[in-house]
Amino acid sequence: MRIALVEDRTPELVRELVSVWRASVEATHDFLGPDDIDRIAGYVPEALAGVGQLAVAVDETTGAALGFAGVDGDKLEMLFIDPSLRGRGIGRVLLTFATTELGAWQLDVNEQNPQAQGFYEHCGWRVIGRSETDEQGEPYPILHMELPPTHAELTEAKRQIDSTLHKLRATLSTLEAKNELVRY
């Protein structure tokens, strides 16, 4: 398997990804009926075309799409895996790619999809909020999640803050040592 960052979202690729999306949703979104899935499927091609960055897990032998992740800015907007391939690490690889290579650290997940929520929590994400409806105003509660900073990131942030404070104190000392503070 390889991860391909896709710029050219051809009709063939979009059809293949919609098929992966549908199979994944049918396997995990028990709260949606067939009519709901059909209706929402109509929006998926536009979502795929409009998402900022699209990463596709591709089978190196067949060239088939195994799953995909879409990121806009710092938010993971979509992550879907062929349900027959779940448990093989494809989701984790796509999620890691989305965070480390594409900069995602936020996401929304359907509260009624506990498998996805559990997956994200297992990967270190945490719930930071909840909405009663989805982005379209539908009655599907959404959990807002984020990936907390690592110890190394926090240590680096502290180092940068300490450095900035040191420079500010040195500048203040220099200004205070001057006789005519009004000039500055």
Accessible surface in RSA format (square Angstrom, percent):
REM  Atomic radii and reference values for relative SASA: ProtOr
REM  Chains: A
REM  Algorithm: Lee & Richards
REM  Probe-radius: 1.40
REM  Slices: 20
REM RES _ NUM      All-atoms   Total-Side   Main-Chain    Non-polar    All polar
REM                ABS   REL    ABS   REL    ABS   REL    ABS   REL    ABS   REL
RES MET A   1    90.76  47.0  38.37  25.4  52.39 124.7  38.21  32.5  52.55  69.6
RES ARG A   2   120.97  50.8 114.91  58.6   6.06  14.4  48.04  65.7  72.93  44.2
RES ILE A   3    41.88  23.8  14.42  10.7  27.46  66.2  14.42  10.4  27.46  74.5
RES ALA A   4    22.39  20.6  17.29  26.7   5.10  11.6  22.39  31.5   0.00   0.0
RES LEU A   5    82.64  46.0  55.27  39.5  27.37  68.8  55.27  38.8  27.37  73.7
RES VAL A   6    21.82  14.4  17.70  16.0   4.12   9.9  21.14  18.4   0.68   1.8
RES GLU A   7   143.97  82.7 120.98  91.5  22.99  54.7  60.00 116.0  83.97  68.6
RES ASP A   8   106.67  74.7  93.80  93.4  12.87  30.4  41.70  98.1  64.97  64.8
RES ARG A   9    45.67  19.2  22.67  11.6  23.00  54.8  13.43  18.4  32.24  19.5
RES THR A  10    43.74  31.1  41.34  41.9   2.40   5.7  37.29  50.1   6.45   9.7
RES PRO A  11    87.56  63.8  80.39  73.3   7.18  26.1  87.07  71.9   0.49   3.1
RES GLU A  12   110.75  63.6 103.88  78.6   6.87  16.4  58.55 113.3  52.20  42.6
RES LEU A  13    32.07  17.9  29.01  20.8   3.06   7.7  31.49  22.1   0.58   1.5
RES VAL A  14    21.58  14.2  21.58  19.5   0.00   0.0  21.58  18.7   0.00   0.0
RES ARG A  15   149.44  62.7 141.23  72.0   8.21  19.5  74.77 102.2  74.67  45.3
RES GLU A  16    62.75  36.0  55.86  42.3   6.89  16.4  32.30  62.5  30.46  24.9
RES LEU A  17     0.25   0.1   0.25   0.2   0.00   0.0   0.25   0.2   0.00   0.0
RES VAL A  18    27.28  18.0  27.28  24.7   0.00   0.0  27.28  23.7   0.00   0.0
RES SER A  19    69.19  58.5  60.77  81.1   8.43  19.4  28.44  60.6  40.75  57.1
RES VAL A  20    11.21   7.4   8.72   7.9   2.49   6.0  11.18   9.7   0.03   0.1
RES TRP A  21    15.19   6.1  15.19   7.4   0.00   0.0   5.86   3.1   9.33  15.1
RES ARG A  22    74.00  31.1  74.00  37.7   0.00   0.0  32.72  44.7  41.28  25.0
RES ALA A  23    37.59  34.6  31.73  49.0   5.86  13.3  35.29  49.7   2.30   6.1
RES SER A  24     9.95   8.4   9.68  12.9   0.28   0.6   0.28   0.6   9.68  13.6
RES VAL A  25     2.05   1.4   2.05   1.9   0.00   0.0   2.05   1.8   0.00   0.0
RES GLU A  26    97.63  56.0  72.90  55.2  24.73  58.9  26.98  52.2  70.64  57.7
RES ALA A  27    46.53  42.8  18.68  28.8  27.86  63.4  29.00  40.8  17.54  46.5
RES THR A  28    20.51  14.6  12.39  12.6   8.12  19.3  12.12  16.3   8.39  12.7
RES HIS A  29    19.54  10.7  17.38  12.1   2.16   5.5   7.82   8.1  11.72  13.6
RES ASP A  30   130.88  91.7  98.20  97.7  32.67  77.3  42.47 100.0  88.40  88.2
RES PHE A  31    47.52  23.8  14.97   9.3  32.55  84.7  27.17  16.5  20.36  58.3
RES LEU A  32    18.98  10.6   6.48   4.6  12.50  31.4   7.37   5.2  11.61  31.2
RES GLY A  33    27.33  33.7   0.00   N/A  27.33  33.7  24.31  66.7   3.02   6.8
RES PRO A  34   110.23  80.3 105.59  96.3   4.63  16.8 109.86  90.7   0.36   2.3
RES ASP A  35   118.45  83.0 112.53 112.0   5.92  14.0  37.41  88.0  81.04  80.8
RES ASP A  36    39.13  27.4  38.90  38.7   0.23   0.5   0.66   1.5  38.48  38.4
RES ILE A  37    10.08   5.7  10.08   7.5   0.00   0.0  10.08   7.3   0.00   0.0
RES ASP A  38    79.57  55.7  67.05  66.7  12.51  29.6  25.55  60.1  54.01  53.9
RES ARG A  39    94.48  39.7  79.33  40.4  15.15  36.1  68.16  93.2  26.32  15.9
RES ILE A  40    41.61  23.7  41.61  31.0   0.00   0.0  41.61  30.0   0.00   0.0
RES ALA A  41    10.36   9.5   6.80  10.5   3.56   8.1   7.31  10.3   3.05   8.1
RES GLY A  42    57.57  71.0   0.00   N/A  57.57  71.0  35.25  96.7  22.33  50.0
RES TYR A  43   118.71  55.4 117.03  66.6   1.68   4.4  83.48  62.7  35.24  43.4
RES VAL A  44    12.57   8.3  11.92  10.8   0.65   1.6  12.57  10.9   0.00   0.0
RES PRO A  45    52.29  38.1  50.30  45.9   1.99   7.2  50.66  41.8   1.63  10.1
RES GLU A  46   136.50  78.4 128.07  96.9   8.44  20.1  48.86  94.5  87.64  71.6
RES ALA A  47    44.89  41.3  32.06  49.5  12.83  29.2  43.05  60.6   1.84   4.9
RES LEU A  48     0.13   0.1   0.13   0.1   0.00   0.0   0.13   0.1   0.00   0.0
RES ALA A  49    67.54  62.1  45.56  70.3  21.98  50.0  46.39  65.3  21.15  56.0
RES GLY A  50    57.78  71.3   0.00   N/A  57.78  71.3  35.40  97.1  22.38  50.1
RES VAL A  51     7.78   5.1   2.03   1.8   5.75  13.9   3.79   3.3   3.99  10.8
RES GLY A  52    45.00  55.5   0.00   N/A  45.00  55.5  26.42  72.5  18.57  41.6
RES GLN A  53    61.26  34.3  59.05  43.2   2.21   5.3  22.21  47.3  39.05  29.6
RES LEU A  54     0.76   0.4   0.57   0.4   0.19   0.5   0.57   0.4   0.19   0.5
RES ALA A  55     0.00   0.0   0.00   0.0   0.00   0.0   0.00   0.0   0.00   0.0
RES VAL A  56     1.97   1.3   1.97   1.8   0.00   0.0   1.97   1.7   0.00   0.0
RES ALA A  57     0.00   0.0   0.00   0.0   0.00   0.0   0.00   0.0   0.00   0.0
RES VAL A  58    15.60  10.3  15.60  14.1   0.00   0.0  15.60  13.6   0.00   0.0
RES ASP A  59    40.64  28.5  39.19  39.0   1.45   3.4   3.11   7.3  37.53  37.4
RES GLU A  60   116.92  67.1  83.93  63.5  32.99  78.6  27.17  52.6  89.75  73.3
RES THR A  61   130.17  92.6  95.68  97.0  34.49  82.2  67.30  90.4  62.86  95.0
RES THR A  62    99.98  71.1  62.10  63.0  37.88  90.3  68.08  91.4  31.90  48.2
RES GLY A  63    46.59  57.5   0.00   N/A  46.59  57.5  25.42  69.8  21.17  47.4
RES ALA A  64    40.10  36.9  36.28  56.0   3.82   8.7  40.10  56.5   0.00   0.0
RES ALA A  65     9.32   8.6   1.33   2.1   7.98  18.2   1.55   2.2   7.76  20.6
RES LEU A  66    22.00  12.3  21.96  15.7   0.04   0.1  22.00  15.5   0.00   0.0
RES GLY A  67     0.00   0.0   0.00   N/A   0.00   0.0   0.00   0.0   0.00   0.0
RES PHE A  68     0.80   0.4   0.80   0.5   0.00   0.0   0.80   0.5   0.00   0.0
RES ALA A  69     0.00   0.0   0.00   0.0   0.00   0.0   0.00   0.0   0.00   0.0
RES GLY A  70     0.00   0.0   0.00   N/A   0.00   0.0   0.00   0.0   0.00   0.0
RES VAL A  71     0.19   0.1   0.00   0.0   0.19   0.5   0.00   0.0   0.19   0.5
RES ASP A  72    58.53  41.0  53.37  53.1   5.16  12.2  17.67  41.6  40.87  40.8
RES GLY A  73    64.59  79.7   0.00   N/A  64.59  79.7  46.05 126.4  18.54  41.5
RES ASP A  74    52.26  36.6  48.95  48.7   3.32   7.8  15.01  35.3  37.26  37.2
RES LYS A  75    47.05  23.0  47.05  28.9   0.00   0.0  25.51  23.0  21.54  22.9
RES LEU A  76     5.49   3.1   2.28   1.6   3.21   8.1   2.28   1.6   3.21   8.6
RES GLU A  77    73.08  42.0  43.15  32.6  29.93  71.3  13.17  25.5  59.90  48.9
RES MET A  78    24.53  12.7  18.44  12.2   6.10  14.5  21.43  18.2   3.10   4.1
RES LEU A  79    25.54  14.2   5.92   4.2  19.62  49.3   5.92   4.2  19.62  52.8
RES PHE A  80    35.61  17.8  34.55  21.4   1.06   2.8  35.61  21.6   0.00   0.0
RES ILE A  81    19.49  11.1  17.97  13.4   1.52   3.7  17.97  12.9   1.52   4.1
RES ASP A  82    39.49  27.7  39.49  39.3   0.00   0.0   0.60   1.4  38.90  38.8
RES PRO A  83    37.56  27.4  23.18  21.1  14.38  52.3  23.50  19.4  14.06  87.4
RES SER A  84    85.10  71.9  56.39  75.3  28.71  66.1  56.64 120.6  28.46  39.9
RES LEU A  85    30.14  16.8  29.75  21.3   0.39   1.0  29.75  20.9   0.39   1.1
RES ARG A  86   112.61  47.3  89.07  45.4  23.55  56.1  31.77  43.4  80.85  49.0
RES GLY A  87    86.37 106.5   0.00   N/A  86.37 106.5  41.76 114.6  44.60  99.9
RES ARG A  88   167.67  70.4 131.20  66.9  36.47  86.8  49.10  67.1 118.57  71.9
RES GLY A  89    34.64  42.7   0.00   N/A  34.64  42.7  28.52  78.3   6.12  13.7
RES ILE A  90    11.37   6.5  10.20   7.6   1.18   2.8  10.20   7.3   1.18   3.2
RES GLY A  91    11.71  14.4   0.00   N/A  11.71  14.4   6.63  18.2   5.08  11.4
RES ARG A  92   106.43  44.7 105.48  53.8   0.95   2.3  45.29  61.9  61.13  37.0
RES VAL A  93    60.48  39.8  56.88  51.5   3.60   8.7  59.43  51.6   1.05   2.8
RES LEU A  94     0.00   0.0   0.00   0.0   0.00   0.0   0.00   0.0   0.00   0.0
RES LEU A  95     6.06   3.4   6.06   4.3   0.00   0.0   6.06   4.3   0.00   0.0
RES THR A  96    68.24  48.5  65.92  66.8   2.32   5.5  49.94  67.1  18.30  27.7
RES PHE A  97    44.02  22.0  40.87  25.3   3.15   8.2  43.50  26.4   0.52   1.5
RES ALA A  98     0.00   0.0   0.00   0.0   0.00   0.0   0.00   0.0   0.00   0.0
RES THR A  99    26.22  18.7  14.07  14.3  12.15  29.0   6.60   8.9  19.62  29.7
RES THR A 100    96.48  68.6  60.92  61.8  35.56  84.7  62.65  84.1  33.83  51.1
RES GLU A 101   115.51  66.3  85.38  64.6  30.13  71.7  14.29  27.6 101.22  82.6
RES LEU A 102    14.86   8.3   3.31   2.4  11.55  29.0   7.33   5.1   7.54  20.3
RES GLY A 103    39.64  48.9   0.00   N/A  39.64  48.9  32.21  88.4   7.43  16.6
RES ALA A 104     2.52   2.3   0.02   0.0   2.49   5.7   0.02   0.0   2.49   6.6
RES TRP A 105   111.24  44.6 111.24  53.8   0.00   0.0  98.38  52.5  12.86  20.9
RES GLN A 106    55.50  31.0  55.50  40.6   0.00   0.0   3.38   7.2  52.12  39.5
RES LEU A 107     3.26   1.8   2.01   1.4   1.25   3.1   2.01   1.4   1.25   3.4
RES ASP A 108    45.22  31.7  22.52  22.4  22.70  53.7  13.80  32.5  31.43  31.3
RES VAL A 109    11.37   7.5   6.55   5.9   4.82  11.6  11.37   9.9   0.00   0.0
RES ASN A 110    29.57  20.4  28.22  27.3   1.35   3.2   0.10   0.2  29.48  28.5
RES GLU A 111    57.50  33.0  48.13  36.4   9.37  22.3  18.30  35.4  39.19  32.0
RES GLN A 112    76.63  42.8  58.59  42.8  18.04  42.9  29.13  62.0  47.50  36.0
RES ASN A 113     8.73   6.0   8.73   8.4   0.00   0.0   0.00   0.0   8.73   8.4
RES PRO A 114    90.59  66.0  83.40  76.0   7.19  26.2  84.18  69.5   6.41  39.9
RES GLN A 115    97.26  54.4  82.04  60.0  15.22  36.2  38.72  82.4  58.55  44.4
RES ALA A 116    22.58  20.8  16.54  25.5   6.04  13.7  22.43  31.6   0.15   0.4
RES GLN A 117    39.51  22.1  39.51  28.9   0.00   0.0   3.55   7.6  35.95  27.3
RES GLY A 118    33.83  41.7   0.00   N/A  33.83  41.7  28.86  79.2   4.98  11.1
RES PHE A 119    62.89  31.5  54.85  34.0   8.04  20.9  61.02  37.0   1.88   5.4
RES TYR A 120    16.31   7.6  16.31   9.3   0.00   0.0   2.02   1.5  14.29  17.6
RES GLU A 121    77.75  44.6  62.59  47.4  15.15  36.1  22.63  43.8  55.11  45.0
RES HIS A 122   142.71  78.0 113.49  78.9  29.22  74.8  77.10  79.5  65.61  76.3
RES CYS A 123    27.34  20.7   4.63   5.2  22.70  53.4   7.94  20.1  19.40  20.9
RES GLY A 124    39.81  49.1   0.00   N/A  39.81  49.1  32.02  87.9   7.79  17.4
RES TRP A 125     8.30   3.3   1.94   0.9   6.35  14.9   0.00   0.0   8.30  13.5
RES ARG A 126   114.15  47.9 111.82  57.0   2.33   5.6  46.62  63.7  67.54  40.9
RES VAL A 127    58.34  38.4  33.77  30.6  24.58  59.2  33.77  29.3  24.58  66.7
RES ILE A 128    94.29  53.7  54.24  40.4  40.04  96.5  63.55  45.8  30.74  83.4
RES GLY A 129    26.92  33.2   0.00   N/A  26.92  33.2  26.33  72.3   0.59   1.3
RES ARG A 130   112.80  47.4  79.65  40.6  33.15  78.9  43.44  59.4  69.36  42.0
RES SER A 131    39.15  33.1  33.45  44.6   5.69  13.1  21.13  45.0  18.02  25.2
RES GLU A 132   119.88  68.8 110.75  83.8   9.13  21.7  60.06 116.2  59.83  48.8
RES THR A 133    58.21  41.4  53.98  54.7   4.24  10.1  30.94  41.6  27.27  41.2
RES ASP A 134    25.64  18.0  18.83  18.7   6.81  16.1   8.88  20.9  16.75  16.7
RES GLU A 135   134.97  77.5  93.08  70.4  41.90  99.8  55.28 106.9  79.70  65.1
RES GLN A 136   125.36  70.1  91.44  66.8  33.92  80.8  44.10  93.9  81.25  61.6
RES GLY A 137    51.36  63.3   0.00   N/A  51.36  63.3  27.70  76.0  23.66  53.0
RES GLU A 138    52.07  29.9  50.74  38.4   1.33   3.2   5.73  11.1  46.33  37.8
RES PRO A 139    98.20  71.6  85.31  77.8  12.89  46.9  86.13  71.1  12.07  75.0
RES TYR A 140    25.31  11.8  25.31  14.4   0.00   0.0  14.85  11.2  10.46  12.9
RES PRO A 141    18.32  13.3  18.32  16.7   0.00   0.0  18.32  15.1   0.00   0.0
RES ILE A 142    17.40   9.9  17.40  13.0   0.00   0.0  17.40  12.5   0.00   0.0
RES LEU A 143    10.75   6.0  10.75   7.7   0.00   0.0  10.75   7.6   0.00   0.0
RES HIS A 144    53.37  29.2  53.37  37.1   0.00   0.0  42.61  43.9  10.76  12.5
RES MET A 145     1.45   0.8   0.00   0.0   1.45   3.5   0.00   0.0   1.45   1.9
RES GLU A 146    27.86  16.0  27.86  21.1   0.00   0.0   1.85   3.6  26.01  21.2
RES LEU A 147    52.60  29.3  45.31  32.4   7.29  18.3  45.31  31.8   7.29  19.6
RES PRO A 148    39.44  28.7  31.49  28.7   7.95  28.9  31.59  26.1   7.85  48.8
RES PRO A 149    71.35  52.0  53.92  49.2  17.43  63.4  58.62  48.4  12.73  79.1
RES THR A 150    77.12  54.8  69.47  70.4   7.65  18.2  74.20  99.7   2.92   4.4
RES HIS A 151   152.55  83.4 142.66  99.2   9.89  25.3 101.83 104.9  50.72  59.0
RES ALA A 152    72.59  66.7  61.38  94.7  11.20  25.5  66.24  93.3   6.35  16.8
RES GLU A 153    99.99  57.4  90.06  68.1   9.92  23.6  42.91  83.0  57.08  46.6
RES LEU A 154   101.04  56.3  96.11  68.8   4.93  12.4  96.19  67.6   4.85  13.0
RES THR A 155    73.25  52.1  69.04  70.0   4.22  10.0  66.50  89.3   6.76  10.2
RES GLU A 156    68.63  39.4  66.62  50.4   2.01   4.8  41.34  80.0  27.29  22.3
RES ALA A 157    45.13  41.5  40.13  61.9   5.00  11.4  44.64  62.9   0.49   1.3
RES LYS A 158   128.31  62.6 125.61  77.1   2.70   6.4  98.42  88.6  29.89  31.8
RES ARG A 159   133.05  55.9 127.98  65.2   5.08  12.1  69.88  95.5  63.17  38.3
RES GLN A 160    93.54  52.3  90.92  66.4   2.62   6.2  25.12  53.5  68.42  51.9
RES ILE A 161   104.74  59.6 102.62  76.5   2.12   5.1 104.71  75.4   0.03   0.1
RES ASP A 162    62.96  44.1  57.81  57.5   5.15  12.2  27.15  63.9  35.80  35.7
RES SER A 163    39.49  33.4  31.37  41.9   8.12  18.7  21.40  45.6  18.09  25.3
RES THR A 164    74.44  52.9  73.41  74.4   1.03   2.5  47.93  64.4  26.51  40.1
RES LEU A 165    71.85  40.0  71.84  51.4   0.01   0.0  71.84  50.5   0.01   0.0
RES HIS A 166   126.80  69.3 125.85  87.5   0.95   2.4  78.66  81.1  48.14  56.0
RES LYS A 167   133.89  65.3 130.94  80.3   2.95   7.0  81.86  73.7  52.03  55.4
RES LEU A 168   108.24  60.3 103.92  74.3   4.31  10.8 104.69  73.5   3.54   9.5
RES ARG A 169   150.29  63.1 147.01  74.9   3.29   7.8  64.49  88.1  85.81  52.0
RES ALA A 170    51.05  46.9  41.17  63.5   9.88  22.5  49.28  69.4   1.77   4.7
RES THR A 171    76.91  54.7  72.09  73.1   4.81  11.5  50.95  68.4  25.96  39.2
RES LEU A 172    99.82  55.6  98.10  70.2   1.72   4.3  99.42  69.8   0.41   1.1
RES SER A 173    67.63  57.1  61.65  82.3   5.97  13.8  32.30  68.8  35.33  49.5
RES THR A 174    77.26  55.0  71.02  72.0   6.24  14.9  50.76  68.2  26.50  40.1
RES LEU A 175    58.40  32.5  58.40  41.8   0.00   0.0  58.40  41.0   0.00   0.0
RES GLU A 176   110.53  63.5  88.82  67.2  21.71  51.7  31.26  60.5  79.27  64.7
RES ALA A 177    84.40  77.6  48.70  75.2  35.70  81.2  60.37  85.0  24.03  63.7
RES LYS A 178    87.43  42.7  75.63  46.4  11.80  28.1  30.51  27.5  56.92  60.6
RES ASN A 179   153.96 106.2 115.87 112.0  38.09  91.7  30.27  72.8 123.69 119.6
RES GLU A 180   101.45  58.2  95.49  72.2   5.95  14.2  33.61  65.0  67.83  55.4
RES LEU A 181    94.05  52.4  82.51  59.0  11.54  29.0  82.66  58.0  11.39  30.7
RES VAL A 182   150.97  99.3 123.43 111.7  27.54  66.4 131.84 114.6  19.13  51.9
RES ARG A 183   170.73  71.7 131.66  67.1  39.07  93.0  43.89  60.0 126.84  76.9
RES TYR A 184   127.82  59.7  62.92  35.8  64.90 168.9  71.84  54.0  55.98  69.0
END  Absolute sums over single chains surface
CHAIN  1 A    11052.0       8766.5       2285.5       6306.4       4745.5
END  Absolute sums over all chains
TOTAL         11052.0       8766.5       2285.5       6306.4       4745.5
